[in-house]
């Protein structure tokens, strides 16, 4: 158990050191960081304009009509017979 814990610790430390070395070695050349564009395809260093969208339209999901004039029944009875 102790050997497994020590091995996992060494592997984890080596991975951490490797990631640190890669991040230093592959750093971005620009000291300011990565340039991000503005809204849409606008060039960098422009003012961001929030895109707008029209209001949501739920549409007609149900048609409101008067209920049919059918009398209520206390028990459903089949209209035909099997046979």
C-alpha positions as CSV (number, residue, x, y, z in Angstrom):
1,X,0.0,0.0,0.0
2,X,2.8,2.4,0.9
3,X,4.7,1.6,-2.4
4,X,1.5,2.3,-4.4
5,X,0.9,5.6,-2.6
6,X,4.6,6.7,-3.1
7,X,4.5,5.7,-6.8
8,X,1.3,7.6,-7.4
9,X,2.8,10.6,-5.7
10,X,5.9,10.5,-7.8
11,X,3.9,10.1,-11.0
12,X,1.6,13.0,-10.0
13,X,4.5,15.3,-9.2
14,X,6.2,14.4,-12.5
15,X,3.0,15.3,-14.4
16,X,2.7,18.6,-12.5
17,X,6.4,19.5,-13.3
18,X,5.9,18.5,-16.9
19,X,2.8,20.7,-17.3
20,X,4.7,23.6,-15.8
21,X,7.6,23.1,-18.2
22,X,5.2,22.9,-21.1
23,X,3.4,26.1,-20.1
24,X,6.7,28.0,-19.9
25,X,8.1,26.5,-23.1
26,X,4.9,27.1,-25.1
27,X,4.1,30.5,-23.8
28,X,2.5,33.1,-26.0
29,X,5.0,35.5,-27.5
30,X,2.8,38.6,-26.9
31,X,3.3,39.9,-23.4
32,X,-0.3,41.4,-23.4
33,X,-1.9,38.0,-23.9
34,X,-4.3,36.9,-26.6
35,X,-6.1,39.6,-28.6
36,X,-9.8,39.1,-28.7
37,X,-12.1,40.7,-31.3
38,X,-15.1,42.7,-30.5
39,X,-18.7,42.0,-31.6
40,X,-19.0,39.6,-34.5
41,X,-16.2,39.9,-37.0
42,X,-15.1,43.3,-35.7
43,X,-11.3,44.0,-35.4
44,X,-9.6,43.8,-32.0
45,X,-9.7,46.8,-29.6
46,X,-13.2,47.9,-30.6
47,X,-16.2,48.4,-28.4
48,X,-18.4,45.4,-27.8
49,X,-22.0,45.7,-29.0
50,X,-24.5,43.4,-27.4
51,X,-26.3,41.4,-30.1
52,X,-30.1,41.9,-30.1
53,X,-32.8,39.4,-30.9
54,X,-36.5,39.8,-31.3
55,X,-38.9,38.9,-28.6
56,X,-39.9,35.2,-28.2
57,X,-43.1,34.2,-29.9
58,X,-44.9,31.2,-28.3
59,X,-47.3,31.0,-31.2
60,X,-50.8,29.4,-30.9
61,X,-50.4,26.3,-28.9
62,X,-54.1,25.6,-28.3
63,X,-57.4,26.6,-30.0
64,X,-60.0,27.7,-27.4
65,X,-63.5,26.4,-28.3
66,X,-66.7,25.6,-26.4
67,X,-66.8,22.0,-25.2
68,X,-69.0,19.6,-27.2
69,X,-72.6,19.1,-25.9
70,X,-72.2,15.4,-24.9
71,X,-73.8,14.3,-21.7
72,X,-71.5,13.0,-19.0
73,X,-71.6,9.3,-18.3
74,X,-71.1,7.6,-14.9
75,X,-69.6,4.4,-16.5
76,X,-68.1,3.8,-19.9
77,X,-69.9,1.1,-21.8
78,X,-68.6,-0.3,-25.1
79,X,-70.8,0.4,-28.1
80,X,-70.4,-3.0,-29.8
81,X,-70.2,-6.6,-28.7
82,X,-67.4,-9.1,-29.3
83,X,-68.3,-12.1,-31.1
